[in-house]
């Protein structure tokens, strides 16, 4: 049974890759005459990525018996927002990273101005793909778009905090708050998307999923900070020791690697424990969480 669940993660990844390709090929070419903008968007959006957020959306939706066809636009939207954030994060005025997914960052290939526009375009397309989905009724679209807009703003707020604390000494409370916004907000959105697509989702299940997402969102970032120190450029797909080279506070720099590992493992364990209260069998989410805990990039 576990093998089937893990295989479904690969199927979800393949599905969102295929849907992104179809969506960008049709919608972007129809609405944009600027071939370079289309080229940049596809360069970034179709690069090799983990697709962790849409996999979560598909997984949760499947738990609550939502047809996959009804999930595609939300899965694509959450990934498009994530990709736009990466393009902007990599800019020299932000995190200044030259490599993403083992290929040159968008601004290194196309220039900063075009990379900024590609990020802007991706954000607009993310909202548009949900608006134009004929399988989702209007009242549900309002809920989904409201959640996506709030999560996207929270992500930007987290990035703003991140930039403001470079070369500053901060405590874990500030770091936690930053990452709950910068990383956790979109993870929460991805998970809630899958649940909200079921018209009859209960408030209790939504509350459980919110706690679950808050735990894995913070765990994911603490783990990222550890991997930034302990994993090679080739495996990471970007530069190792990126945080320390920019004097950015991180969990290892504040509490050390061993304590950071204990923290993210504890957060993942908390998330797994919370899933036992869901009204449905949450084994697929447990397996994702365990897989995340042991990831190497």
Secondary structure, 3 states (H helix, E strand, C coil): CHHHHHHHHHHHHHHHHHHHHHHHHHHHHHHCCCHHHHHHHHHHHCCCCCCHHHHHHHHHHHHCCCCHHHHHHHHHHHHHHHHHHHHHHCCCCCCCCCEECCEECHHHHHCHHHHHHHHHHHHHHHHHHHHCCCCCCHHHHHHHHHHHHHHHHHHHHHHHHHHHCCCCCCCHHHHHHHHHHHCHHHHHHHHHHHHHCCCCCCHHHHHHHHHHHHHHHHHHHHHHHHHHHHCCHHHHCCCCCHHHHCCCCCHHHHHCHHHHHHHHHHHHHHHHHHHHHCCCCCHHHHHHHHHHHCCCC
